[in-house]
Amino acid sequence: MASQQHGGSELGRFLRARRDQTTPADVGLGAGVGSRRTPGLRREELATLAGVSIDYYTRLERGKETRPSPAVVDALARALKLTDDEHHHLRSLAAGAAHFGPTPATPERTVQPQTLLLLDVLRPHPAYVIGRTLDLLAANPSTLALCAGISDWPVERRNIARYLFLHPTAREVFADWDDQAVSGVARLRAVSATEPDAHDLGALVGELKAESPYFAELWERYEVKGSRRGGQKTFRHPLVGTIVLGYQSLQVEGSAGQRLGVFTAEPGTPDYEAIVLLDGMAGQPAGHPVMDATS
């Protein structure tokens, strides 16, 4: 039963967070009369916008009502002007709140041999595999060199969120560190909607909240984002300078939420020469096994 209660409270906390961060002006309402204790929407305002009673919405936000219909969920999403990722997250929270069962097992961390081979084939381009909670399950040498300092940690501690918030070099390496930090927390939030009782997620979030006040602040914002599938990133590497790389992220078929990421640069460009240099600095010949992915 604990799982159901936890799911309900997560649903309520997400609604409260989004309500607090949505102003009357955002949804076309006037300021109204009287002073406001918060710049966000009042419960009665959101209930009216969504077409539900204030009593029902209050019970929903307090976790006492855990079975909102899909129509109510969609109405709340429209009223709060949620993004597609946030709307999906709200649906997942509502589905999780309405069901309970045994705590899910931690997904398998093993990376398929064909995927490991692909990481080596892609050199000198940095390529890696991450799990659903941003664990760095496997990486070729140029990836480890690009994320300066991450290879100082044991394999089992290599996690992108942990690197962003707890490794001192990360703020220097990522030119858009703030955006990366917000995005990383938002992705973990998305996982928490579907797996609120997952032990690995709970342990990671607990560690980061304890060690990083900024992570704790971002976690309480309840912002949600799905995985980025492509784009461009700028790195400020301490040894080779500024590098601008394209990237792609793909779901690994047959895996439990694993994604393959690849950073790319046009051959003959300074960015490409930089990753060739990083790959060579890693000191491992082509064909050398990537990091142990079976731990």
N, C-alpha and C positions, 0 to 999 in steps of 0.2 A: 504493500500500500504506500510505502514511502516514496516510491517512484512516481505515483500518481500525484501525490501532494507536491512533490518537487516540481513536476511538470506544470501543475496549476500555478504555483508561485512564480515560475519563470515566465509563464504567459502573462500574468498580472504585472510583473516587474517590467517586462518589455512594453506593455501598453502604457504603463505609467511613465516610463522614460520617454517614449515617443510623444505622449501627450504634453509632458513638461517642455519638450523641445519644439513644439508646434505653437506658434503664436496665433491669436485671432486673425491678424492680418494675413497670415499664410493661407487661411481657409476662407477668406473673404468676409470675416466678421468685424464689426466695429469694436472699439475698445470697451463699450458698455459703460454702465454707471458704477460708481464706487471704486475703491482701491482694489488692486489685485495683489494677492500674496505671491503670485508667481507669474512670470511673463507667458507661461504656457496656457493651454486651454483648461478650463474648468471641466470637471466630470460631466456636469449637466450639459455643457456646450457640446462635448464630444458625443454624448448619448443622443442629443437632438440631431446632430449632423448624421449620425449612423442610423437613426430611426429605431433606437431601442430605449427602453425605460432607464431612468437614472438608477433605479434600484438594481436592475439586471446588470448594468454596466459596472456599478460599484462592486457587486458580488464577483463579477468577472475579474476586475482589477485586483481584488483582495484574495483571489484564489479560492473563493467559496463556490464559484460556478466554473466547472471545468469541461463543459461540453457545448461550446458555442457551435451553432450550425455553420456550414460553409457560407451561407448567405450573410450571416452576421459577421463572420471573419472578413469577407470581401467588403462589406459595408464599412467596417472599421478601417480597413486598409484605404478605401477611397476617402473616407473622412479625414484621415491623417495624412493623405497624399503620400503614401509609402512608395518607395521605389520597387521595382520588380523583385530585387533581392530581399528587401524588407518584407514585402507581401508574401513571398515564398517562406520566409522565416516565420512569419505569423501563422501561416497555415501549418507549418511543421510543429510549432509550439502547441497549437490547438489540437492537432492530432495526437501529440505526445501526452497532453494533459488528459485526454479522454481514455487513454489506455495505460495499463501498467502490467508489469511482468518481471521476469528475472533480469538482473543487471547484465547487460551485454558483455560478451567476452572481448578482450582486446584483440583487434585485428592482427593478422599475421604480418610480420615485418619483412619477411623474405621477399627479395626482388627476383623476378624470373631471370634465368640465365640468358635468354635472348635479349632481355632489356639491358642487362649488364654488358653484354657484347656491344649493343648499340651505343652505349655511353663511350666505349673505347673507340668505336668506329668514327664517332662524331668529333674526336679530337682534331685540331686544337680548340674547337669551339667548346666552351663550358657546357656541360650537360649533367643533369642530376635527376634523381627520383625523390619526391617527398611524399610522406603519408598524409592522411586526412588532417592530422594535428600539426602539420608542418615539420615533422621529423625528417631529417636529411638521411634517407635510407641508403642511398648510394650516390656517388659522385665521381666524375673523372678528375684527374689531377688538376686540370685547368680551372675547374670549379672551385676546388679547395684553395688554389692560389688566388683566384679572384676574390673570394670571401676571406680576405686576409685575417688570419688569427683563428679561424674556426677549427683548423686542424690541430690547434693546441689542445683542444678538448678531446676526451675519449669519444669513441664512436657513438656510444649510447646517449651522450649529451648533445650531440649535434642536431640542433633544431633551429629552424629559421627564426621563430619568435624569440627563443632564448638568446640567439645570437644578436638580434636587433636590440633587445632591451638590456641584456646583461654583459655583452662583450664591449669593451671600451672602443674597439676599432670600428665597430659597425657604423657609428655616427659619422666617421670620416669616410668610410667606403661608399655609403649610399648618399648621393647628392640630394635625393629627395627622402631623407631618412624619416621625416615626419609623416609623409604620405605612406611610406612603407610600414611604419609602426601602426598607423590607423588601420590600414588594409589588413595587416596581420591579425590584429585583435578582432576585426570584423569577421574575418574568415573563421577564427576559432569560435566566435559567437554563433556563426551559422551551423557549425558542427554541434554545438551545445543544444540546439533546437531539436535535433534528431537523436542525439545520444546524451541526454542530460546526466545520466548516471555512469558514463564511461570512466573507468578508473584512471586511464592514462591522461585523458583530458583534464579530469579533476586535479590530478597531481601536478600537471604542467601549469594550469591556471593558478593553483594555490602557491606554487613556487614563485611565479612571476608577480603575483599580487604582493607577496611578502618582500620580494627583493627590489621591485620597481614601483615606486609611487605613481609614476606616469602610466604604467600598464594598468594599475588598479583604477586610476581615473578613467582611462579609456574603456575599460571593461564595464564600468557602471553606466557608460553612455548608451549601451545596447545598440551600437551601430552594426549593420550587417552588410557583408559583401560576399559575392560568390568568387570563384577563382577567375583571375585574369587569364585570358587565353592568348593574348598577344599585345605587342606594343614596343616601347623603347625604354631603355633604362640607361642612366648615366652613373658611372662609377668614378670615384676619385681614389685611385689605388696609390698606396704609399710608395710603391716602387716604379710603376710605369706611368703614373700620371692619370689624367682624365681619359676615360674610355666611354664611348657611346655605342651601345649594342642593341640590336633588335632581339626580341625574345618571343618564343612560342611555348605554350603549355598545353599538353594533351593528356587525356585520360588514358591510363594503361589498361588495356582490355584484360579482363580476367583477374584483376586485382581488387583488393578491398579499399577502394578510394585512393589508390596511388596515382600520382601525376608525373609525367615526364616533362621537364623544362629544359630548353636549349637557348643559349645566347649566341647570336650570330653577328658576323661582320663581313663586309665585302672583301674578298682577297685583293691585296694590293693597297688597301687603305691603311692609314696609321692605326686605326682601331684593330684591324686584323693583325698587323705586325705586333701590336701590344699583347693580344691573346696568344700569339705564337710564342712570344717571349715568356709569358706567364706559364704556358704549358711546358716549355723547356726548363723553366726554373723549378718546376715540381720535381724534377729529377727522377722521373719514372719513364722507362722506355714504352713505346707503343705495345699494347698487348698485356701490359702489367695489370693485374687484377685491380679493380676499383675497391673502394672501402668495403670492408666486411659488412654485408647486408643481412646476415643471419642472426645477429645478436638480438 
